[in-house]
Amino acid sequence: MSWIALSDVISLVELCLRDDNISGPINFVSGQPSTNTEFTRALGKVLRRPAFSPFLRAWLIRLLFGEMGETLLLGSNRVISRRHEEIGFQPEFSDLTEALTAELS
């Protein structure tokens, strides 16, 4: 699961608007993608709530949904933006728990 803190989105947009040399696509993602389980645990920790992650067995998804289930429910993309370094962007938050704490406090 790719994520990025809102403050980092705003900083990246500002950088792109100020620098005329930046062009082309830029992925607005942190440098540290997480799994759904990691995200759920971090969110539970920040909210001080129990974090239950419902797990569906992969074989059940394949049985019920076939190839579509495989692609949509079990597949993933670990998106990382190499352009951030090229354009000189340094995110404030690279840790998911810290980002969620800042966003939700």
Gaussian input, Z-matrix of N, CA and C with variables (Angstrom, degrees):
# hf/3-21g

backbone

0 1
 N
 C     1     B1
 C     2     B2     1     A1
 N     3     B3     2     A2     1     D1
 C     4     B4     3     A3     2     D2
 C     5     B5     4     A4     3     D3
 N     6     B6     5     A5     4     D4
 C     7     B7     6     A6     5     D5
 C     8     B8     7     A7     6     D6
 N     9     B9     8     A8     7     D7
 C    10    B10     9     A9     8     D8
 C    11    B11    10    A10     9     D9
 N    12    B12    11    A11    10    D10
 C    13    B13    12    A12    11    D11
 C    14    B14    13    A13    12    D12
 N    15    B15    14    A14    13    D13
 C    16    B16    15    A15    14    D14
 C    17    B17    16    A16    15    D15
 N    18    B18    17    A17    16    D16
 C    19    B19    18    A18    17    D17
 C    20    B20    19    A19    18    D18
 N    21    B21    20    A20    19    D19
 C    22    B22    21    A21    20    D20
 C    23    B23    22    A22    21    D21
 N    24    B24    23    A23    22    D22
 C    25    B25    24    A24    23    D23
 C    26    B26    25    A25    24    D24
 N    27    B27    26    A26    25    D25
 C    28    B28    27    A27    26    D26
 C    29    B29    28    A28    27    D27
 N    30    B30    29    A29    28    D28
 C    31    B31    30    A30    29    D29
 C    32    B32    31    A31    30    D30
 N    33    B33    32    A32    31    D31
 C    34    B34    33    A33    32    D32
 C    35    B35    34    A34    33    D33
 N    36    B36    35    A35    34    D34
 C    37    B37    36    A36    35    D35
 C    38    B38    37    A37    36    D36
 N    39    B39    38    A38    37    D37
 C    40    B40    39    A39    38    D38
 C    41    B41    40    A40    39    D39
 N    42    B42    41    A41    40    D40
 C    43    B43    42    A42    41    D41
 C    44    B44    43    A43    42    D42
 N    45    B45    44    A44    43    D43
 C    46    B46    45    A45    44    D44
 C    47    B47    46    A46    45    D45
 N    48    B48    47    A47    46    D46
 C    49    B49    48    A48    47    D47
 C    50    B50    49    A49    48    D48
 N    51    B51    50    A50    49    D49
 C    52    B52    51    A51    50    D50
 C    53    B53    52    A52    51    D51
 N    54    B54    53    A53    52    D52
 C    55    B55    54    A54    53    D53
 C    56    B56    55    A55    54    D54
 N    57    B57    56    A56    55    D55
 C    58    B58    57    A57    56    D56
 C    59    B59    58    A58    57    D57
 N    60    B60    59    A59    58    D58
 C    61    B61    60    A60    59    D59
 C    62    B62    61    A61    60    D60
 N    63    B63    62    A62    61    D61
 C    64    B64    63    A63    62    D62
 C    65    B65    64    A64    63    D63
 N    66    B66    65    A65    64    D64
 C    67    B67    66    A66    65    D65
 C    68    B68    67    A67    66    D66
 N    69    B69    68    A68    67    D67
 C    70    B70    69    A69    68    D68
 C    71    B71    70    A70    69    D69
 N    72    B72    71    A71    70    D70
 C    73    B73    72    A72    71    D71
 C    74    B74    73    A73    72    D72
 N    75    B75    74    A74    73    D73
 C    76    B76    75    A75    74    D74
 C    77    B77    76    A76    75    D75
 N    78    B78    77    A77    76    D76
 C    79    B79    78    A78    77    D77
 C    80    B80    79    A79    78    D78
 N    81    B81    80    A80    79    D79
 C    82    B82    81    A81    80    D80
 C    83    B83    82    A82    81    D81
 N    84    B84    83    A83    82    D82
 C    85    B85    84    A84    83    D83
 C    86    B86    85    A85    84    D84
 N    87    B87    86    A86    85    D85
 C    88    B88    87    A87    86    D86
 C    89    B89    88    A88    87    D87
 N    90    B90    89    A89    88    D88
 C    91    B91    90    A90    89    D89
 C    92    B92    91    A91    90    D90
 N    93    B93    92    A92    91    D91
 C    94    B94    93    A93    92    D92
 C    95    B95    94    A94    93    D93
 N    96    B96    95    A95    94    D94
 C    97    B97    96    A96    95    D95
 C    98    B98    97    A97    96    D96
 N    99    B99    98    A98    97    D97
 C   100   B100    99    A99    98    D98
 C   101   B101   100   A100    99    D99
 N   102   B102   101   A101   100   D100
 C   103   B103   102   A102   101   D101
 C   104   B104   103   A103   102   D102
 N   105   B105   104   A104   103   D103
 C   106   B106   105   A105   104   D104
 C   107   B107   106   A106   105   D105
 N   108   B108   107   A107   106   D106
 C   109   B109   108   A108   107   D107
 C   110   B110   109   A109   108   D108
 N   111   B111   110   A110   109   D109
 C   112   B112   111   A111   110   D110
 C   113   B113   112   A112   111   D111
 N   114   B114   113   A113   112   D112
 C   115   B115   114   A114   113   D113
 C   116   B116   115   A115   114   D114
 N   117   B117   116   A116   115   D115
 C   118   B118   117   A117   116   D116
 C   119   B119   118   A118   117   D117
 N   120   B120   119   A119   118   D118
 C   121   B121   120   A120   119   D119
 C   122   B122   121   A121   120   D120
 N   123   B123   122   A122   121   D121
 C   124   B124   123   A123   122   D122
 C   125   B125   124   A124   123   D123
 N   126   B126   125   A125   124   D124
 C   127   B127   126   A126   125   D125
 C   128   B128   127   A127   126   D126
 N   129   B129   128   A128   127   D127
 C   130   B130   129   A129   128   D128
 C   131   B131   130   A130   129   D129
 N   132   B132   131   A131   130   D130
 C   133   B133   132   A132   131   D131
 C   134   B134   133   A133   132   D132
 N   135   B135   134   A134   133   D133
 C   136   B136   135   A135   134   D134
 C   137   B137   136   A136   135   D135
 N   138   B138   137   A137   136   D136
 C   139   B139   138   A138   137   D137
 C   140   B140   139   A139   138   D138
 N   141   B141   140   A140   139   D139
 C   142   B142   141   A141   140   D140
 C   143   B143   142   A142   141   D141
 N   144   B144   143   A143   142   D142
 C   145   B145   144   A144   143   D143
 C   146   B146   145   A145   144   D144
 N   147   B147   146   A146   145   D145
 C   148   B148   147   A147   146   D146
 C   149   B149   148   A148   147   D147
 N   150   B150   149   A149   148   D148
 C   151   B151   150   A150   149   D149
 C   152   B152   151   A151   150   D150
 N   153   B153   152   A152   151   D151
 C   154   B154   153   A153   152   D152
 C   155   B155   154   A154   153   D153
 N   156   B156   155   A155   154   D154
 C   157   B157   156   A156   155   D155
 C   158   B158   157   A157   156   D156
 N   159   B159   158   A158   157   D157
 C   160   B160   159   A159   158   D158
 C   161   B161   160   A160   159   D159
 N   162   B162   161   A161   160   D160
 C   163   B163   162   A162   161   D161
 C   164   B164   163   A163   162   D162
 N   165   B165   164   A164   163   D163
 C   166   B166   165   A165   164   D164
 C   167   B167   166   A166   165   D165
 N   168   B168   167   A167   166   D166
 C   169   B169   168   A168   167   D167
 C   170   B170   169   A169   168   D168
 N   171   B171   170   A170   169   D169
 C   172   B172   171   A171   170   D170
 C   173   B173   172   A172   171   D171
 N   174   B174   173   A173   172   D172
 C   175   B175   174   A174   173   D173
 C   176   B176   175   A175   174   D174
 N   177   B177   176   A176   175   D175
 C   178   B178   177   A177   176   D176
 C   179   B179   178   A178   177   D177
 N   180   B180   179   A179   178   D178
 C   181   B181   180   A180   179   D179
 C   182   B182   181   A181   180   D180
 N   183   B183   182   A182   181   D181
 C   184   B184   183   A183   182   D182
 C   185   B185   184   A184   183   D183
 N   186   B186   185   A185   184   D184
 C   187   B187   186   A186   185   D185
 C   188   B188   187   A187   186   D186
 N   189   B189   188   A188   187   D187
 C   190   B190   189   A189   188   D188
 C   191   B191   190   A190   189   D189
 N   192   B192   191   A191   190   D190
 C   193   B193   192   A192   191   D191
 C   194   B194   193   A193   192   D192
 N   195   B195   194   A194   193   D193
 C   196   B196   195   A195   194   D194
 C   197   B197   196   A196   195   D195
 N   198   B198   197   A197   196   D196
 C   199   B199   198   A198   197   D197
 C   200   B200   199   A199   198   D198
 N   201   B201   200   A200   199   D199
 C   202   B202   201   A201   200   D200
 C   203   B203   202   A202   201   D201
 N   204   B204   203   A203   202   D202
 C   205   B205   204   A204   203   D203
 C   206   B206   205   A205   204   D204
 N   207   B207   206   A206   205   D205
 C   208   B208   207   A207   206   D206
 C   209   B209   208   A208   207   D207
 N   210   B210   209   A209   208   D208
 C   211   B211   210   A210   209   D209
 C   212   B212   211   A211   210   D210
 N   213   B213   212   A212   211   D211
 C   214   B214   213   A213   212   D212
 C   215   B215   214   A214   213   D213
 N   216   B216   215   A215   214   D214
 C   217   B217   216   A216   215   D215
 C   218   B218   217   A217   216   D216
 N   219   B219   218   A218   217   D217
 C   220   B220   219   A219   218   D218
 C   221   B221   220   A220   219   D219
 N   222   B222   221   A221   220   D220
 C   223   B223   222   A222   221   D221
 C   224   B224   223   A223   222   D222
 N   225   B225   224   A224   223   D223
 C   226   B226   225   A225   224   D224
 C   227   B227   226   A226   225   D225
 N   228   B228   227   A227   226   D226
 C   229   B229   228   A228   227   D227
 C   230   B230   229   A229   228   D228
 N   231   B231   230   A230   229   D229
 C   232   B232   231   A231   230   D230
 C   233   B233   232   A232   231   D231
 N   234   B234   233   A233   232   D232
 C   235   B235   234   A234   233   D233
 C   236   B236   235   A235   234   D234
 N   237   B237   236   A236   235   D235
 C   238   B238   237   A237   236   D236
 C   239   B239   238   A238   237   D237
 N   240   B240   239   A239   238   D238
 C   241   B241   240   A240   239   D239
 C   242   B242   241   A241   240   D240
 N   243   B243   242   A242   241   D241
 C   244   B244   243   A243   242   D242
 C   245   B245   244   A244   243   D243
 N   246   B246   245   A245   244   D244
 C   247   B247   246   A246   245   D245
 C   248   B248   247   A247   246   D246
 N   249   B249   248   A248   247   D247
 C   250   B250   249   A249   248   D248
 C   251   B251   250   A250   249   D249
 N   252   B252   251   A251   250   D250
 C   253   B253   252   A252   251   D251
 C   254   B254   253   A253   252   D252
 N   255   B255   254   A254   253   D253
 C   256   B256   255   A255   254   D254
 C   257   B257   256   A256   255   D255
 N   258   B258   257   A257   256   D256
 C   259   B259   258   A258   257   D257
 C   260   B260   259   A259   258   D258
 N   261   B261   260   A260   259   D259
 C   262   B262   261   A261   260   D260
 C   263   B263   262   A262   261   D261
 N   264   B264   263   A263   262   D262
 C   265   B265   264   A264   263   D263
 C   266   B266   265   A265   264   D264
 N   267   B267   266   A266   265   D265
 C   268   B268   267   A267   266   D266
 C   269   B269   268   A268   267   D267
 N   270   B270   269   A269   268   D268
 C   271   B271   270   A270   269   D269
 C   272   B272   271   A271   270   D270
 N   273   B273   272   A272   271   D271
 C   274   B274   273   A273   272   D272
 C   275   B275   274   A274   273   D273
 N   276   B276   275   A275   274   D274
 C   277   B277   276   A276   275   D275
 C   278   B278   277   A277   276   D276
 N   279   B279   278   A278   277   D277
 C   280   B280   279   A279   278   D278
 C   281   B281   280   A280   279   D279
 N   282   B282   281   A281   280   D280
 C   283   B283   282   A282   281   D281
 C   284   B284   283   A283   282   D282
 N   285   B285   284   A284   283   D283
 C   286   B286   285   A285   284   D284
 C   287   B287   286   A286   285   D285
 N   288   B288   287   A287   286   D286
 C   289   B289   288   A288   287   D287
 C   290   B290   289   A289   288   D288
 N   291   B291   290   A290   289   D289
 C   292   B292   291   A291   290   D290
 C   293   B293   292   A292   291   D291
 N   294   B294   293   A293   292   D292
 C   295   B295   294   A294   293   D293
 C   296   B296   295   A295   294   D294
 N   297   B297   296   A296   295   D295
 C   298   B298   297   A297   296   D296
 C   299   B299   298   A298   297   D297
 N   300   B300   299   A299   298   D298
 C   301   B301   300   A300   299   D299
 C   302   B302   301   A301   300   D300
 N   303   B303   302   A302   301   D301
 C   304   B304   303   A303   302   D302
 C   305   B305   304   A304   303   D303
 N   306   B306   305   A305   304   D304
 C   307   B307   306   A306   305   D305
 C   308   B308   307   A307   306   D306
 N   309   B309   308   A308   307   D307
 C   310   B310   309   A309   308   D308
 C   311   B311   310   A310   309   D309
 N   312   B312   311   A311   310   D310
 C   313   B313   312   A312   311   D311
 C   314   B314   313   A313   312   D312

   B1=1.4376
   B2=1.5256
   B3=1.3010
   B4=1.4617
   B5=1.5127
   B6=1.3134
   B7=1.4615
   B8=1.5293
   B9=1.3333
   B10=1.4620
   B11=1.5213
   B12=1.3134
   B13=1.4641
   B14=1.5327
   B15=1.3104
   B16=1.4662
   B17=1.5239
   B18=1.3112
   B19=1.4726
   B20=1.5261
   B21=1.3276
   B22=1.4651
   B23=1.5326
   B24=1.3277
   B25=1.4735
   B26=1.5189
   B27=1.3146
   B28=1.4658
   B29=1.5282
   B30=1.3347
   B31=1.4655
   B32=1.5247
   B33=1.3147
   B34=1.4565
   B35=1.5276
   B36=1.3244
   B37=1.4655
   B38=1.5257
   B39=1.3275
   B40=1.4675
   B41=1.5256
   B42=1.3334
   B43=1.4579
   B44=1.5197
   B45=1.3098
   B46=1.4717
   B47=1.5340
   B48=1.3230
   B49=1.4714
   B50=1.5262
   B51=1.3229
   B52=1.4651
   B53=1.5235
   B54=1.3108
   B55=1.4631
   B56=1.5237
   B57=1.3208
   B58=1.4686
   B59=1.5310
   B60=1.3207
   B61=1.4658
   B62=1.5235
   B63=1.3178
   B64=1.4651
   B65=1.5217
   B66=1.3198
   B67=1.4628
   B68=1.5263
   B69=1.3051
   B70=1.4566
   B71=1.5096
   B72=1.3179
   B73=1.4709
   B74=1.5267
   B75=1.3148
   B76=1.4623
   B77=1.5201
   B78=1.3174
   B79=1.4625
   B80=1.5180
   B81=1.3151
   B82=1.4587
   B83=1.5227
   B84=1.3217
   B85=1.4550
   B86=1.5208
   B87=1.3358
   B88=1.4618
   B89=1.5176
   B90=1.2958
   B91=1.4609
   B92=1.5125
   B93=1.3389
   B94=1.4503
   B95=1.5219
   B96=1.3259
   B97=1.4637
   B98=1.5218
   B99=1.3199
   B100=1.4665
   B101=1.5225
   B102=1.3056
   B103=1.4606
   B104=1.5236
   B105=1.3032
   B106=1.4535
   B107=1.5228
   B108=1.3111
   B109=1.4642
   B110=1.5230
   B111=1.3400
   B112=1.4636
   B113=1.5308
   B114=1.3279
   B115=1.4626
   B116=1.5263
   B117=1.3408
   B118=1.4630
   B119=1.5206
   B120=1.3259
   B121=1.4742
   B122=1.5308
   B123=1.3283
   B124=1.4676
   B125=1.5240
   B126=1.3169
   B127=1.4653
   B128=1.5259
   B129=1.3197
   B130=1.4581
   B131=1.5164
   B132=1.3244
   B133=1.4620
   B134=1.5272
   B135=1.3205
   B136=1.4653
   B137=1.5200
   B138=1.3308
   B139=1.4669
   B140=1.5299
   B141=1.3476
   B142=1.4711
   B143=1.5308
   B144=1.3006
   B145=1.4625
   B146=1.5277
   B147=1.3088
   B148=1.4676
   B149=1.5269
   B150=1.2963
   B151=1.4629
   B152=1.5209
   B153=1.3004
   B154=1.4509
   B155=1.5118
   B156=1.2831
   B157=1.4518
   B158=1.5221
   B159=1.3215
   B160=1.4679
   B161=1.5235
   B162=1.3006
   B163=1.4528
   B164=1.5221
   B165=1.2833
   B166=1.4568
   B167=1.5224
   B168=1.2432
   B169=1.4511
   B170=1.5307
   B171=1.3150
   B172=1.4568
   B173=1.5222
   B174=1.3154
   B175=1.4664
   B176=1.5188
   B177=1.3378
   B178=1.4551
   B179=1.5269
   B180=1.3084
   B181=1.4669
   B182=1.5230
   B183=1.3228
   B184=1.4687
   B185=1.5281
   B186=1.3200
   B187=1.4575
   B188=1.5293
   B189=1.3192
   B190=1.4691
   B191=1.5189
   B192=1.3383
   B193=1.4636
   B194=1.5137
   B195=1.3025
   B196=1.4618
   B197=1.5143
   B198=1.3365
   B199=1.4580
   B200=1.5238
   B201=1.3287
   B202=1.4608
   B203=1.5354
   B204=1.3202
   B205=1.4544
   B206=1.5137
   B207=1.3123
   B208=1.4616
   B209=1.5255
   B210=1.3233
   B211=1.4587
   B212=1.5248
   B213=1.3299
   B214=1.4655
   B215=1.5227
   B216=1.3196
   B217=1.4554
   B218=1.5232
   B219=1.3049
   B220=1.4555
   B221=1.5256
   B222=1.3080
   B223=1.4579
   B224=1.5142
   B225=1.3218
   B226=1.4520
   B227=1.5163
   B228=1.3089
   B229=1.4525
   B230=1.5166
   B231=1.2965
   B232=1.4632
   B233=1.5219
   B234=1.3168
   B235=1.4605
   B236=1.5248
   B237=1.3097
   B238=1.4625
   B239=1.5263
   B240=1.3302
   B241=1.4527
   B242=1.5180
   B243=1.3066
   B244=1.4603
   B245=1.5291
   B246=1.3044
   B247=1.4723
   B248=1.5213
   B249=1.3210
   B250=1.4669
   B251=1.5204
   B252=1.3197
   B253=1.4658
   B254=1.5220
   B255=1.3197
   B256=1.4640
   B257=1.5209
   B258=1.3294
   B259=1.4637
   B260=1.5260
   B261=1.3329
   B262=1.4529
   B263=1.5188
   B264=1.3161
   B265=1.4623
   B266=1.5183
   B267=1.3224
   B268=1.4550
   B269=1.5236
   B270=1.3229
   B271=1.4621
   B272=1.5231
   B273=1.3134
   B274=1.4597
   B275=1.5247
   B276=1.3375
   B277=1.4547
   B278=1.5230
   B279=1.3331
   B280=1.4649
   B281=1.5217
   B282=1.3366
   B283=1.4541
   B284=1.5275
   B285=1.3145
   B286=1.4601
   B287=1.5247
   B288=1.3140
   B289=1.4686
   B290=1.5222
   B291=1.3236
   B292=1.4683
   B293=1.5270
   B294=1.3174
   B295=1.4649
   B296=1.5278
   B297=1.3185
   B298=1.4703
   B299=1.5291
   B300=1.3160
   B301=1.4635
   B302=1.5179
   B303=1.3335
   B304=1.4682
   B305=1.5286
   B306=1.3112
   B307=1.4654
   B308=1.5188
   B309=1.3212
   B310=1.4577
   B311=1.5253
   B312=1.3303
   B313=1.4688
   B314=1.5152
   A1=107.46
   A2=115.77
   A3=119.94
   A4=109.31
   A5=116.42
   A6=121.44
   A7=108.35
   A8=115.70
   A9=121.81
   A10=107.20
   A11=116.58
   A12=121.33
   A13=109.41
   A14=116.28
   A15=121.30
   A16=111.37
   A17=117.43
   A18=119.75
   A19=111.11
   A20=117.87
   A21=120.67
   A22=111.26
   A23=117.17
   A24=120.35
   A25=109.17
   A26=116.28
   A27=120.93
   A28=110.49
   A29=117.51
   A30=121.16
   A31=111.68
   A32=117.11
   A33=121.30
   A34=111.10
   A35=117.60
   A36=120.86
   A37=110.03
   A38=117.09
   A39=120.74
   A40=111.36
   A41=116.86
   A42=120.90
   A43=110.89
   A44=117.12
   A45=121.33
   A46=111.50
   A47=116.68
   A48=120.20
   A49=112.05
   A50=117.97
   A51=121.70
   A52=113.08
   A53=118.33
   A54=121.74
   A55=110.53
   A56=116.29
   A57=121.52
   A58=112.48
   A59=118.18
   A60=121.31
   A61=112.52
   A62=117.31
   A63=120.62
   A64=108.76
   A65=115.47
   A66=120.12
   A67=108.62
   A68=114.81
   A69=119.63
   A70=112.02
   A71=115.73
   A72=120.01
   A73=112.55
   A74=114.98
   A75=122.73
   A76=107.41
   A77=116.88
   A78=120.72
   A79=109.14
   A80=115.91
   A81=121.30
   A82=107.77
   A83=115.74
   A84=122.54
   A85=107.94
   A86=115.74
   A87=119.62
   A88=108.02
   A89=116.37
   A90=120.15
   A91=113.08
   A92=117.28
   A93=120.82
   A94=111.81
   A95=119.09
   A96=119.16
   A97=110.20
   A98=116.41
   A99=120.50
   A100=109.48
   A101=114.36
   A102=118.66
   A103=107.83
   A104=117.00
   A105=121.05
   A106=110.71
   A107=117.10
   A108=121.52
   A109=110.84
   A110=117.41
   A111=120.95
   A112=110.85
   A113=116.53
   A114=120.52
   A115=110.52
   A116=116.83
   A117=121.54
   A118=110.79
   A119=116.91
   A120=120.50
   A121=111.27
   A122=117.31
   A123=120.88
   A124=110.68
   A125=116.92
   A126=120.78
   A127=110.45
   A128=117.69
   A129=121.28
   A130=111.65
   A131=116.55
   A132=121.26
   A133=110.82
   A134=116.75
   A135=121.20
   A136=111.36
   A137=116.78
   A138=120.79
   A139=112.49
   A140=115.85
   A141=121.54
   A142=110.92
   A143=114.09
   A144=121.90
   A145=108.43
   A146=116.54
   A147=118.15
   A148=109.84
   A149=115.06
   A150=119.69
   A151=108.79
   A152=115.60
   A153=120.93
   A154=108.13
   A155=115.87
   A156=121.01
   A157=107.94
   A158=116.65
   A159=117.94
   A160=110.19
   A161=115.24
   A162=120.10
   A163=109.89
   A164=114.70
   A165=120.12
   A166=106.42
   A167=115.80
   A168=119.22
   A169=110.01
   A170=114.41
   A171=120.49
   A172=111.50
   A173=116.86
   A174=118.96
   A175=111.05
   A176=118.04
   A177=121.35
   A178=110.70
   A179=116.52
   A180=120.54
   A181=109.98
   A182=116.52
   A183=119.64
   A184=111.38
   A185=116.39
   A186=121.10
   A187=111.26
   A188=116.59
   A189=120.69
   A190=113.87
   A191=116.83
   A192=119.74
   A193=115.07
   A194=117.66
   A195=120.79
   A196=113.12
   A197=115.13
   A198=121.40
   A199=111.88
   A200=117.16
   A201=120.49
   A202=109.89
   A203=117.80
   A204=121.50
   A205=112.12
   A206=115.43
   A207=120.89
   A208=110.60
   A209=115.81
   A210=120.65
   A211=112.26
   A212=116.69
   A213=120.21
   A214=114.42
   A215=118.14
   A216=120.43
   A217=114.42
   A218=117.46
   A219=119.74
   A220=112.93
   A221=116.68
   A222=119.98
   A223=111.51
   A224=116.92
   A225=120.08
   A226=109.88
   A227=114.21
   A228=121.63
   A229=108.32
   A230=116.91
   A231=120.92
   A232=107.22
   A233=115.33
   A234=121.80
   A235=109.62
   A236=115.80
   A237=122.80
   A238=107.01
   A239=116.85
   A240=119.86
   A241=111.12
   A242=116.64
   A243=121.00
   A244=110.86
   A245=115.94
   A246=120.46
   A247=112.22
   A248=118.30
   A249=120.32
   A250=110.51
   A251=115.95
   A252=120.10
   A253=111.13
   A254=117.26
   A255=121.53
   A256=112.32
   A257=117.15
   A258=120.48
   A259=112.57
   A260=116.42
   A261=120.46
   A262=115.18
   A263=117.13
   A264=119.92
   A265=110.48
   A266=116.32
   A267=122.59
   A268=108.46
   A269=118.32
   A270=119.44
   A271=111.13
   A272=115.18
   A273=120.81
   A274=110.21
   A275=116.31
   A276=121.10
   A277=110.87
   A278=115.20
   A279=119.31
   A280=110.49
   A281=116.00
   A282=121.38
   A283=109.28
   A284=116.94
   A285=122.24
   A286=112.47
   A287=117.73
   A288=120.55
   A289=110.96
   A290=117.23
   A291=120.65
   A292=110.66
   A293=117.10
   A294=120.90
   A295=110.60
   A296=117.30
   A297=120.64
   A298=110.79
   A299=117.63
   A300=121.35
   A301=110.15
   A302=116.45
   A303=120.51
   A304=111.60
   A305=117.04
   A306=120.81
   A307=112.63
   A308=117.54
   A309=120.91
   A310=114.46
   A311=117.17
   A312=118.54
   A313=111.63
   D1=122.89
   D2=176.51
   D3=-86.89
   D4=144.87
   D5=-179.33
   D6=-147.87
   D7=162.60
   D8=173.10
   D9=-156.71
   D10=141.61
   D11=179.01
   D12=-70.98
   D13=145.28
   D14=-179.52
   D15=-57.85
   D16=-41.34
   D17=179.31
   D18=-62.99
   D19=-33.21
   D20=176.75
   D21=-71.84
   D22=-34.37
   D23=175.15
   D24=-61.17
   D25=-47.33
   D26=-178.57
   D27=-62.59
   D28=-44.07
   D29=178.73
   D30=-62.62
   D31=-39.87
   D32=-179.59
   D33=-69.20
   D34=-40.46
   D35=176.22
   D36=-62.29
   D37=-44.97
   D38=178.76
   D39=-59.77
   D40=-43.61
   D41=178.33
   D42=-60.56
   D43=-45.30
   D44=-179.56
   D45=-64.22
   D46=-36.56
   D47=179.76
   D48=-73.08
   D49=-33.11
   D50=-177.85
   D51=-80.91
   D52=-30.29
   D53=-173.81
   D54=-102.36
   D55=109.17
   D56=-178.68
   D57=-69.41
   D58=-15.01
   D59=-179.31
   D60=-81.03
   D61=-11.23
   D62=-179.85
   D63=-87.88
   D64=123.03
   D65=176.57
   D66=-147.66
   D67=164.26
   D68=179.03
   D69=90.40
   D70=179.23
   D71=-175.97
   D72=-73.24
   D73=145.06
   D74=175.25
   D75=-136.87
   D76=126.92
   D77=175.58
   D78=-80.29
   D79=124.79
   D80=177.70
   D81=-89.39
   D82=83.47
   D83=-179.01
   D84=-142.30
   D85=156.81
   D86=173.70
   D87=-75.80
   D88=171.81
   D89=177.56
   D90=-84.00
   D91=1.11
   D92=-175.49
   D93=-129.47
   D94=82.30
   D95=176.60
   D96=-63.48
   D97=155.01
   D98=-179.07
   D99=-128.40
   D100=165.47
   D101=172.80
   D102=-85.05
   D103=165.91
   D104=176.91
   D105=-60.57
   D106=-38.55
   D107=178.67
   D108=-63.75
   D109=-44.93
   D110=178.47
   D111=-62.15
   D112=-42.32
   D113=179.65
   D114=-63.71
   D115=-44.25
   D116=-179.59
   D117=-62.51
   D118=-43.06
   D119=179.02
   D120=-65.01
   D121=-43.48
   D122=179.64
   D123=-63.55
   D124=-42.96
   D125=179.17
   D126=-64.15
   D127=-43.04
   D128=177.12
   D129=-60.96
   D130=-40.78
   D131=179.11
   D132=-63.41
   D133=-46.17
   D134=-178.72
   D135=-65.67
   D136=-40.43
   D137=-178.99
   D138=-83.66
   D139=-4.70
   D140=-176.90
   D141=54.93
   D142=47.34
   D143=179.02
   D144=-130.15
   D145=153.58
   D146=175.26
   D147=-63.31
   D148=140.08
   D149=-178.75
   D150=-112.60
   D151=105.83
   D152=176.63
   D153=-105.90
   D154=124.89
   D155=179.01
   D156=-108.25
   D157=110.47
   D158=-179.75
   D159=-68.23
   D160=126.50
   D161=-179.54
   D162=-108.49
   D163=124.03
   D164=171.30
   D165=-100.77
   D166=132.95
   D167=178.98
   D168=-66.90
   D169=137.84
   D170=-178.35
   D171=-57.93
   D172=-39.03
   D173=-178.80
   D174=-64.56
   D175=-34.53
   D176=178.77
   D177=-68.58
   D178=-41.07
   D179=177.60
   D180=-62.87
   D181=-44.20
   D182=178.78
   D183=-63.24
   D184=-39.38
   D185=179.51
   D186=-65.45
   D187=-45.81
   D188=-176.44
   D189=-77.35
   D190=-38.47
   D191=-171.20
   D192=-117.07
   D193=-8.03
   D194=177.69
   D195=62.71
   D196=-141.31
   D197=-176.61
   D198=-62.94
   D199=-36.85
   D200=179.54
   D201=-61.76
   D202=-42.51
   D203=177.72
   D204=-63.79
   D205=-40.43
   D206=177.45
   D207=-58.68
   D208=-47.15
   D209=-176.99
   D210=-71.68
   D211=-49.67
   D212=-173.02
   D213=-81.57
   D214=-36.75
   D215=-173.12
   D216=-101.92
   D217=-27.10
   D218=-176.54
   D219=-107.93
   D220=-21.68
   D221=-179.61
   D222=-75.42
   D223=159.71
   D224=178.62
   D225=-151.70
   D226=160.43
   D227=174.60
   D228=-127.63
   D229=127.69
   D230=176.82
   D231=-100.88
   D232=87.80
   D233=-175.18
   D234=-84.20
   D235=125.21
   D236=175.37
   D237=-131.22
   D238=134.36
   D239=-178.25
   D240=-95.64
   D241=111.80
   D242=175.30
   D243=-77.38
   D244=-18.38
   D245=-179.41
   D246=-67.17
   D247=-26.37
   D248=-179.97
   D249=-54.29
   D250=-47.90
   D251=179.74
   D252=-66.27
   D253=-40.22
   D254=-179.89
   D255=-59.90
   D256=-38.15
   D257=-176.39
   D258=-95.70
   D259=1.07
   D260=175.77
   D261=82.87
   D262=24.64
   D263=179.68
   D264=-89.30
   D265=128.01
   D266=175.83
   D267=-116.38
   D268=108.87
   D269=-179.68
   D270=-66.14
   D271=146.39
   D272=176.51
   D273=-72.13
   D274=-34.81
   D275=-176.22
   D276=-120.27
   D277=119.28
   D278=172.76
   D279=-113.90
   D280=-8.61
   D281=178.65
   D282=-103.52
   D283=127.24
   D284=-176.39
   D285=-60.46
   D286=-45.43
   D287=-178.87
   D288=-62.68
   D289=-41.98
   D290=178.27
   D291=-64.18
   D292=-41.17
   D293=179.92
   D294=-64.50
   D295=-45.91
   D296=178.93
   D297=-64.25
   D298=-38.54
   D299=177.83
   D300=-60.84
   D301=-47.13
   D302=-179.88
   D303=-64.95
   D304=-40.67
   D305=-176.98
   D306=-72.64
   D307=-32.47
   D308=-172.95
   D309=-103.85
   D310=2.03
   D311=179.95
   D312=-88.57

